[in-house]
Amino acid sequence: MNNIIIITGVAGFIGYSLADKLLNKRYSIIGIDAMFGSGENLRLKQRRLEILQEYKAFKFVNVDLSLMNNNLRGVL
C-alpha cells in the first residue's frame, strides 16, 4: 500500500492506538506531537513513540502546530 496518513497527537493514547493499528495494516504514518509535559505523562509519550519508531513506515515530527503559522491558530 502507498497510503500516507498524518496523525496529530500521535504520542497520546488515541493517536498512538490509531497509528499502531494503521501501521499493522501497512499504511505509512507521519506522526506529529509536541513532546512537552513532565513526569509519568511524558514517559508514557516517549515509550509510545519508541514502539511506533520500530516500524519502518513511521516518521515522527516533534512540533507544536499552534506555533507554526498564524493561519493555524484559528483551526487549532
HUCOR-V374570 format. One record per residue. N is the residue number from 1. RES is the residue in one letter. SS is DSSP state (2 for helix, 1 for strand, 0 for the rest). NEAR is the number of other ideal C-beta (glycine too) atoms within 12 Angstrom. Layout:
n;res;ss;near
N;RES;SS;NEAR
N;RES;SS;NEAR
This chain:
n;res;ss;near
1;M;0;13
2;N;0;8
3;N;0;14
4;I;1;17
5;I;1;25
6;I;1;24
7;I;1;32
8;T;1;28
9;G;0;25
10;V;0;38
11;A;0;37
12;G;0;25
13;F;2;17
14;I;2;16
15;G;2;29
16;Y;2;31
17;S;2;19
18;L;2;25
19;A;2;38
20;D;2;27
21;K;2;18
22;L;2;27
23;L;2;30
24;N;2;18
25;K;0;16
26;R;0;17
27;Y;0;23
28;S;1;22
29;I;1;35
30;I;1;25
31;G;1;38
32;I;1;29
33;D;1;33
34;A;0;24
35;M;0;24
36;F;0;16
37;G;0;16
38;S;0;11
39;G;2;10
40;E;2;10
41;N;2;16
42;L;2;18
43;R;2;15
44;L;2;20
45;K;2;29
46;Q;2;23
47;R;2;17
48;R;2;31
49;L;2;32
50;E;2;16
51;I;2;22
52;L;2;34
53;Q;0;23
54;E;0;16
55;Y;0;25
56;K;0;11
57;A;0;25
58;F;1;33
59;K;1;22
60;F;1;31
61;V;1;21
62;N;1;19
63;V;0;22
64;D;0;19
65;L;2;20
66;S;2;17
67;L;2;13
68;M;0;16
69;N;0;13
70;N;2;10
71;N;2;10
72;L;2;15
73;R;2;12
74;G;0;8
75;V;0;11
76;L;0;17
